[in-house]
Amino acid sequence: MALTEHITHFQTALRDWTPEPERDEAYFRHVRDGTLSSLDPGQAFEAIDEAVALLIEQEDDTLRYQCGLLVFVLARQTSTTELPRRLDHDWDRVIAAIEHDEWLTSELHRWYRRPGRGWERFTWRTGC
């Protein structure tokens, strides 16, 4: 599968990244905002599987987090809770790769309505 232009831009940012904690979040936010803002929901849905592939190949926790956040931002942009094929297939690997960030793992579980660690704390209680 050829990477879309948007994911290729993010992949370049990952390759060019140097660990500077004070600029990490702004650096990747700028890349995400600049490359994803033009995606329609269908394009975002297709890009999720590419982002999952990038996430799985990362060895650094910061880069895993940033790729996981990319997956989450794309998921929100799709406006659907349908799981793309690769994300569904590699769900456990994705969660394992970002497990050091409880907020991100719980948000992915919640968005896709998949039970998992932390899910219970963030579910709605209806009292029914």
Secondary structure, DSSP 8 states (H G I E B T S, - for coil): ----HHHHHHHHHHHH----HHHHHHHHHHHHHHHHTT--HHHHHHHHHHHHHHHHH--SHHHHHHHHHHHHHHHHHHT-----HHHHHTHHHHHHHTTT-HHHHHHHHHHTT---TTHHHHS-----
